[in-house]
């Protein structure tokens, strides 16, 4: 038998950390795309703005405000 200490193999990043990393990478891009689409629809005036877009945009804003302390935006 070998005298070296056996270490278990390295696993994967926990899902909640991975999801946050992915979210953080793409949130600004997604927020910009949503804002542009909402603005485009609002300026057009003939098609109602999709509520899902507004909800998602607000969720991103809320998440940013929780993650960013006041005065650091």
Residue pairs with C-beta under 8 A, 6 or more apart in sequence:
12 18
13 21
23 63
27 60
27 63
27 64
30 56
30 60
31 57
31 60
31 61
34 53
34 56
34 57
34 60
35 57
37 50
37 53
38 49
38 53
38 54
38 57
41 47
41 48
41 49
41 50
42 49
64 73
